[in-house]
Amino acid sequence: MAARFGVANGHWLSYGKVGGGWVGNDNFTVTNVTPGAAITGSNRNTNSGWLVGAGIEWAFANRWSAKLEYDYLGLGSQTFTVPAGSPFLANDTFTVSNRNIQMVKVGINYLFN
């Protein structure tokens, strides 16, 4: 969810946006390459972060517009500890950082009355 703010010039709108975003993930796998063993588990959760973006929108017809937008979603690090009873890497902790998402959106909008 983000707030959009901008400046209109004729049929053109230049805008920025700021807000938050959420990403869900379901499963993970930890693989030990040497023996070829793997642990797969379920880790259903939602991660939240901050969002910034910018774009342009052009009203090309009555009630119709086209847009091009760039968004950056900054997510925090995520840590996983291997369960104590696992066949390898027991109690080891893994941290994944720099899980940021960059998006480019192209769209057509219709304004309902």
C-alpha positions in Angstrom: 0.0 0.0 0.0 1.4 3.4 -1.0 0.5 7.0 -1.2 1.0 8.7 -4.6 1.8 12.3 -5.1 2.5 14.2 -8.2 2.4 17.2 -10.6 0.0 17.4 -13.6 1.0 19.1 -16.8 -1.8 18.9 -19.4 -2.4 15.2 -20.1 0.7 14.2 -18.3 1.2 13.3 -14.6 4.7 12.8 -13.0 4.5 11.2 -9.6 6.3 9.7 -6.7 5.0 7.2 -4.2 6.0 6.0 -0.7 4.5 3.3 1.5 4.9 -0.3 2.6 4.9 -3.7 0.9 4.5 -7.3 1.9 6.0 -10.5 0.5 4.9 -14.0 1.5 7.1 -17.1 1.3 6.1 -20.7 1.9 9.0 -23.2 1.7 12.8 -23.4 2.2 15.5 -25.9 1.3 19.0 -26.3 2.9 21.3 -28.5 0.9 24.7 -29.9 1.9 26.5 -30.4 -1.5 29.1 -32.9 -0.3 26.8 -35.8 0.9 23.9 -34.6 -1.3 21.5 -34.5 1.7 18.8 -31.8 1.9 16.4 -30.5 4.4 13.1 -29.1 3.1 10.6 -27.4 5.4 7.7 -25.1 5.5 8.1 -21.6 6.8 4.9 -19.8 5.9 5.2 -16.2 6.9 4.9 -12.7 5.6 7.8 -10.2 5.5 7.1 -6.5 5.4 9.3 -3.6 4.2 9.2 0.0 2.9 8.4 1.0 -0.7 9.4 4.0 -2.8 8.7 4.6 -6.4 8.3 7.1 -9.3 6.4 7.1 -12.6 4.6 9.0 -15.4 1.1 8.7 -16.5 -0.5 10.0 -19.8 -4.2 10.5 -20.3 -4.5 9.6 -24.0 -8.3 9.5 -24.2 -11.4 10.3 -22.2 -11.2 8.0 -19.1 -8.1 6.1 -20.4 -4.5 6.5 -19.3 -1.2 4.7 -19.7 1.6 4.5 -17.1 5.2 3.5 -16.6 6.4 3.1 -13.0 9.5 2.0 -11.1 9.1 0.7 -7.5 11.8 -0.4 -5.0 10.7 -2.6 -2.0 13.3 -2.8 0.8 13.0 -5.9 2.9 14.9 -6.8 6.0 17.1 -9.8 6.5 15.7 -13.3 7.3 17.3 -15.9 9.6 16.8 -19.6 9.7 18.3 -22.1 12.2 18.6 -25.7 11.2 16.7 -28.0 13.6 18.7 -29.9 16.3 17.7 -33.4 15.0 18.8 -32.8 11.4 21.4 -35.2 9.7 23.7 -32.3 9.0 24.4 -28.6 9.9 22.4 -29.1 13.2 21.9 -25.8 15.0 23.6 -23.8 12.3 22.1 -20.4 11.5 21.8 -18.9 8.0 20.9 -15.3 7.3 19.7 -14.0 4.0 20.2 -10.3 3.5 19.7 -7.9 0.6 16.3 -9.4 -0.2 15.2 -6.2 -1.9 12.8 -6.2 -4.9 12.9 -3.8 -7.9 9.9 -3.6 -10.1 9.0 -1.9 -13.4 5.3 -1.7 -14.1 3.6 -0.8 -17.4 -0.2 -0.4 -17.3 -3.4 0.9 -18.9 -6.0 2.5 -16.6 -9.7 3.1 -17.1 -11.5 5.6 -14.9 -15.0 4.4 -13.9 -17.6 7.0 -13.1 
